[in-house]
């Protein structure tokens, strides 16, 4: 009987930890803004509209300073993407790290 109670408590704690990890953090919000900035400057890699949808959905739960910082990350990424010598590295970032903010894999732009 004790084993069953312990197993039930452990399962409940594990489920709670799993659902907590699904929440989008402020850092994720900032990274998504960076990805949107890259996607708007590097054509044909990722659809910026899907990133915009993610950002709009998450924007309402953020503090004003996080939203401002997200806008700054967007602008900084756009400037960075204009550099031809960084384009390969930034394209790789779009096709790897930024995929987490797209939702379904169908949101990747066709080349």
MDAnalysis code that builds the backbone (N, CA, C; Angstrom):
import MDAnalysis as mda
import numpy as np

u = mda.Universe.empty(333, n_residues=111, atom_resindex=np.repeat(np.arange(111), 3), trajectory=True)
u.add_TopologyAttr("name", ["N", "CA", "C"] * 111)
u.add_TopologyAttr("resid", np.arange(1, 112))
u.add_TopologyAttr("resname", ["UNK", "UNK", "UNK", "UNK", "UNK", "UNK", "UNK", "UNK", "UNK", "UNK", "UNK", "UNK", "UNK", "UNK", "UNK", "UNK", "UNK", "UNK", "UNK", "UNK", "UNK", "UNK", "UNK", "UNK", "UNK", "UNK", "UNK", "UNK", "UNK", "UNK", "UNK", "UNK", "UNK", "UNK", "UNK", "UNK", "UNK", "UNK", "UNK", "UNK", "UNK", "UNK", "UNK", "UNK", "UNK", "UNK", "UNK", "UNK", "UNK", "UNK", "UNK", "UNK", "UNK", "UNK", "UNK", "UNK", "UNK", "UNK", "UNK", "UNK", "UNK", "UNK", "UNK", "UNK", "UNK", "UNK", "UNK", "UNK", "UNK", "UNK", "UNK", "UNK", "UNK", "UNK", "UNK", "UNK", "UNK", "UNK", "UNK", "UNK", "UNK", "UNK", "UNK", "UNK", "UNK", "UNK", "UNK", "UNK", "UNK", "UNK", "UNK", "UNK", "UNK", "UNK", "UNK", "UNK", "UNK", "UNK", "UNK", "UNK", "UNK", "UNK", "UNK", "UNK", "UNK", "UNK", "UNK", "UNK", "UNK", "UNK", "UNK"])
u.atoms.positions = np.array([
    [0.813, -1.184, 0.000],
    [0.000, 0.000, 0.000],
    [0.869, 1.264, 0.000],
    [1.933, 1.259, 0.807],
    [2.822, 2.410, 0.848],
    [3.462, 2.653, -0.511],
    [3.825, 1.559, -1.180],
    [4.450, 1.671, -2.494],
    [3.506, 2.334, -3.490],
    [2.234, 2.000, -3.440],
    [1.252, 2.582, -4.359],
    [1.104, 4.082, -4.120],
    [1.094, 4.488, -2.867],
    [0.968, 5.905, -2.542],
    [2.207, 6.662, -3.004],
    [3.377, 6.095, -2.755],
    [4.622, 6.727, -3.185],
    [4.664, 6.838, -4.705],
    [4.261, 5.803, -5.397],
    [4.245, 5.820, -6.861],
    [3.275, 6.874, -7.386],
    [2.124, 7.001, -6.737],
    [1.133, 7.995, -7.152],
    [1.662, 9.418, -6.950],
    [2.299, 9.662, -5.820],
    [2.869, 10.982, -5.544],
    [3.982, 11.294, -6.548],
    [4.831, 10.322, -6.821],
    [5.923, 10.523, -7.777],
    [5.373, 10.801, -9.176],
    [4.354, 10.086, -9.579],
    [3.756, 10.300, -10.904],
    [3.130, 11.685, -11.002],
    [2.488, 12.139, -9.943],
    [1.878, 13.463, -9.933],
    [2.940, 14.547, -10.033],
    [4.034, 14.390, -9.309],
    [5.107, 15.372, -9.353],
    [5.756, 15.411, -10.723],
    [5.936, 14.261, -11.351],
    [6.529, 14.196, -12.679],
    [5.624, 14.857, -13.706],
    [4.333, 14.621, -13.625],
    [3.393, 15.236, -14.561],
    [3.382, 16.749, -14.395],
    [3.459, 17.231, -13.167],
    [3.501, 18.666, -12.928],
    [4.753, 19.292, -13.500],
    [5.879, 18.615, -13.377],
    [7.136, 19.132, -13.930],
    [7.092, 19.158, -15.447],
    [6.480, 18.164, -16.052],
    [6.392, 18.117, -17.513],
    [5.529, 19.252, -18.046],
    [4.416, 19.525, -17.381],
    [3.555, 20.599, -17.871],
    [4.185, 21.964, -17.632],
    [4.979, 22.101, -16.583],
    [5.649, 23.373, -16.334],
    [6.709, 23.657, -17.387],
    [7.349, 22.627, -17.914],
    [8.387, 22.831, -18.918],
    [7.813, 23.224, -20.273],
    [6.507, 23.042, -20.467],
    [5.870, 23.413, -21.727],
    [5.568, 24.909, -21.800],
    [5.716, 25.625, -20.706],
    [5.435, 27.058, -20.692],
    [6.535, 27.811, -21.427],
    [6.137, 28.847, -22.120],
    [7.078, 29.679, -22.867],
    [7.656, 30.718, -21.912],
    [8.962, 30.730, -21.768],
    [9.624, 31.671, -20.876],
    [9.852, 33.001, -21.581],
    [10.260, 34.002, -20.805],
    [10.613, 35.291, -21.396],
    [11.789, 35.139, -22.348],
    [12.722, 34.259, -22.008],
    [13.880, 34.017, -22.882],
    [13.420, 33.434, -24.215],
    [12.470, 32.503, -24.180],
    [11.917, 31.943, -25.419],
    [11.246, 33.037, -26.248],
    [10.533, 33.916, -25.587],
    [9.867, 35.031, -26.270],
    [10.905, 35.913, -26.968],
    [11.998, 36.207, -26.283],
    [13.062, 37.022, -26.870],
    [13.723, 36.303, -28.046],
    [13.948, 35.009, -27.905],
    [14.551, 34.230, -28.996],
    [13.631, 34.202, -30.212],
    [12.337, 34.074, -29.976],
    [11.379, 34.072, -31.091],
    [11.409, 35.405, -31.829],
    [11.553, 36.506, -31.099],
    [11.666, 37.820, -31.741],
    [12.933, 37.902, -32.580],
    [14.027, 37.348, -32.073],
    [15.269, 37.306, -32.849],
    [15.059, 36.503, -34.131],
    [14.427, 35.372, -34.006],
    [14.163, 34.529, -35.171],
    [13.300, 35.254, -36.201],
    [12.314, 35.990, -35.715],
    [11.461, 36.761, -36.634],
    [12.287, 37.817, -37.371],
    [13.195, 38.471, -36.664],
    [14.065, 39.456, -37.296],
    [14.930, 38.832, -38.371],
    [15.465, 37.662, -38.101],
    [16.277, 36.957, -39.100],
    [15.419, 36.527, -40.281],
    [14.235, 35.993, -39.983],
    [13.356, 35.487, -41.045],
    [12.866, 36.592, -41.974],
    [12.683, 37.793, -41.449],
    [12.232, 38.885, -42.313],
    [13.362, 39.416, -43.186],
    [14.598, 39.155, -42.800],
    [15.742, 39.651, -43.564],
    [16.373, 38.609, -44.471],
    [16.203, 37.344, -44.147],
    [16.767, 36.260, -44.963],
    [15.591, 35.535, -45.608],
    [15.344, 35.842, -46.855],
    [14.170, 35.316, -47.563],
    [14.308, 33.837, -47.896],
    [13.151, 33.150, -47.894],
    [13.074, 31.784, -48.386],
    [13.497, 30.694, -47.424],
    [13.774, 31.019, -46.179],
    [14.205, 29.993, -45.235],
    [13.071, 29.620, -44.284],
    [12.510, 30.617, -43.615],
    [11.411, 30.419, -42.663],
    [10.358, 31.486, -42.924],
    [9.102, 31.097, -42.803],
    [7.990, 32.023, -42.992],
    [7.859, 32.916, -41.749],
    [8.096, 34.226, -41.878],
    [7.996, 35.121, -40.721],
    [6.588, 35.195, -40.129],
    [5.566, 34.903, -40.922],
    [4.188, 34.980, -40.430],
    [3.934, 33.974, -39.310],
    [4.520, 32.799, -39.400],
    [4.316, 31.810, -38.341],
    [5.010, 32.241, -37.047],
    [6.170, 32.865, -37.172],
    [6.850, 33.404, -35.995],
    [6.050, 34.553, -35.409],
    [5.480, 35.377, -36.260],
    [4.658, 36.497, -35.812],
    [3.447, 35.997, -35.036],
    [2.845, 34.902, -35.486],
    [1.692, 34.321, -34.779],
    [2.093, 33.865, -33.380],
    [3.240, 33.214, -33.288],
    [3.744, 32.755, -31.997],
    [3.961, 33.944, -31.061],
    [4.592, 34.993, -31.575],
    [4.907, 36.172, -30.762],
    [3.627, 36.881, -30.307],
    [2.661, 37.012, -31.208],
    [1.399, 37.655, -30.843],
    [0.681, 36.871, -29.753],
    [0.709, 35.549, -29.850],
    [0.048, 34.716, -28.857],
    [0.701, 34.845, -27.482],
    [1.990, 35.042, -27.457],
    [2.726, 35.121, -26.194],
    [2.862, 36.539, -25.652],
    [2.651, 37.513, -26.465],
    [2.877, 38.916, -26.091],
    [2.005, 39.366, -24.909],
    [0.784, 38.927, -24.866],
    [-0.155, 39.370, -23.845],
    [0.222, 38.996, -22.427],
    [1.028, 37.975, -22.260],
    [1.396, 37.521, -20.917],
    [2.742, 38.076, -20.458],
    [3.337, 38.963, -21.233],
    [4.675, 39.486, -20.921],
    [4.611, 40.872, -20.280],
    [5.592, 41.148, -19.458],
    [5.743, 42.482, -18.871],
    [6.186, 43.451, -19.969],
    [5.927, 44.725, -19.764],
    [6.240, 45.741, -20.771],
    [7.723, 45.762, -21.125],
    [8.594, 45.595, -20.131],
    [10.033, 45.624, -20.422],
    [10.473, 44.427, -21.258],
    [9.796, 43.292, -21.139],
    [10.121, 42.120, -21.960],
    [9.680, 42.363, -23.395],
    [8.535, 42.961, -23.582],
    [8.044, 43.284, -24.928],
    [8.997, 44.273, -25.604],
    [9.431, 45.283, -24.859],
    [10.382, 46.256, -25.404],
    [11.678, 45.573, -25.788],
    [12.164, 44.704, -24.932],
    [13.415, 43.980, -25.218],
    [13.226, 43.058, -26.432],
    [12.051, 42.486, -26.591],
    [11.760, 41.664, -27.761],
    [11.826, 42.470, -29.046],
    [11.290, 43.671, -29.014],
    [11.367, 44.566, -30.175],
    [12.821, 44.911, -30.502],
    [13.629, 45.090, -29.457],
    [15.055, 45.382, -29.657],
    [15.779, 44.181, -30.267],
    [15.439, 42.982, -29.814],
    [16.042, 41.766, -30.373],
    [15.687, 41.607, -31.848],
    [14.446, 41.922, -32.189],
    [13.992, 41.863, -33.577],
    [14.833, 42.800, -34.447],
    [14.965, 44.054, -34.007],
    [15.720, 45.052, -34.777],
    [17.197, 44.680, -34.878],
    [17.764, 44.196, -33.811],
    [19.177, 43.787, -33.792],
    [19.417, 42.625, -34.766],
    [18.505, 41.654, -34.786],
    [18.648, 40.509, -35.697],
    [18.522, 40.945, -37.154],
    [17.632, 41.874, -37.438],
    [17.496, 42.386, -38.811],
    [18.789, 43.048, -39.279],
    [19.396, 43.848, -38.401],
    [20.677, 44.497, -38.749],
    [21.767, 43.453, -38.955],
    [21.813, 42.463, -38.078],
    [22.834, 41.426, -38.174],
    [22.695, 40.620, -39.465],
    [21.474, 40.382, -39.893],
    [21.222, 39.575, -41.088],
    [21.639, 40.284, -42.371],
    [21.862, 41.577, -42.319],
    [22.298, 42.314, -43.508],
    [23.758, 42.042, -43.851],
    [24.501, 41.494, -42.923],
    [25.911, 41.202, -43.132],
    [26.067, 39.917, -43.947],
    [26.655, 40.022, -45.118],
    [26.798, 38.873, -46.018],
    [27.664, 37.770, -45.417],
    [28.681, 38.130, -44.643],
    [29.573, 37.115, -44.083],
    [28.926, 36.307, -42.954],
    [27.802, 36.750, -42.431],
    [27.102, 36.032, -41.360],
    [25.901, 35.241, -41.870],
    [25.583, 35.399, -43.120],
    [24.345, 34.826, -43.650],
    [24.274, 33.308, -43.492],
    [25.366, 32.612, -43.733],
    [25.352, 31.149, -43.617],
    [25.061, 30.710, -42.178],
    [25.712, 31.348, -41.218],
    [25.502, 30.998, -39.811],
    [24.075, 31.330, -39.374],
    [23.564, 32.466, -39.812],
    [22.220, 32.876, -39.425],
    [21.151, 32.016, -40.099],
    [21.406, 31.581, -41.313],
    [20.489, 30.658, -41.985],
    [20.441, 29.340, -41.227],
    [21.590, 28.881, -40.761],
    [21.635, 27.650, -39.962],
    [20.837, 27.830, -38.669],
    [20.922, 29.001, -38.069],
    [20.145, 29.280, -36.855],
    [18.646, 29.214, -37.141],
    [18.245, 29.749, -38.284],
    [16.832, 29.704, -38.660],
    [16.333, 28.278, -38.863],
    [17.178, 27.435, -39.429],
    [16.750, 26.071, -39.727],
    [16.927, 25.112, -38.555],
    [17.509, 25.582, -37.468],
    [17.671, 24.712, -36.292],
    [16.955, 25.310, -35.081],
    [17.585, 26.240, -34.407],
    [17.051, 26.776, -33.152],
    [15.685, 27.441, -33.316],
    [15.468, 28.100, -34.413],
    [14.206, 28.831, -34.615],
    [13.017, 27.907, -34.903],
    [13.272, 26.685, -35.232],
    [12.182, 25.755, -35.534],
    [11.263, 25.530, -34.337],
    [11.771, 25.724, -33.141],
    [10.968, 25.523, -31.932],
    [9.801, 26.499, -31.834],
    [9.873, 27.613, -32.534],
    [8.854, 28.654, -32.429],
    [7.912, 28.682, -33.622],
    [8.012, 27.690, -34.480],
    [7.182, 27.660, -35.689],
    [5.899, 26.876, -35.515],
    [5.862, 25.948, -34.600],
    [4.690, 25.092, -34.470],
    [4.854, 23.882, -35.364],
    [3.970, 23.718, -36.311],
    [4.020, 22.582, -37.219],
    [5.151, 22.739, -38.218],
    [5.782, 21.625, -38.640],
    [6.858, 21.720, -39.597],
    [6.448, 22.258, -40.957],
    [5.165, 22.360, -41.218],
    [4.690, 22.899, -42.497],
    [4.898, 24.402, -42.582],
    [5.307, 25.041, -41.483],
    [5.513, 26.489, -41.487],
    [6.869, 26.879, -42.059],
    [7.686, 25.917, -42.441],
    [8.984, 26.218, -43.027],
    [8.750, 26.585, -44.489],
    [9.323, 27.683, -44.903],
    [9.123, 28.156, -46.281],
    [9.785, 27.202, -47.272],
    [9.179, 27.046, -48.412],
    [9.713, 26.210, -49.485],
    [10.812, 26.971, -50.221],
    [11.876, 26.277, -50.597],
    [12.954, 26.930, -51.335],
    [12.824, 26.710, -52.803],
])
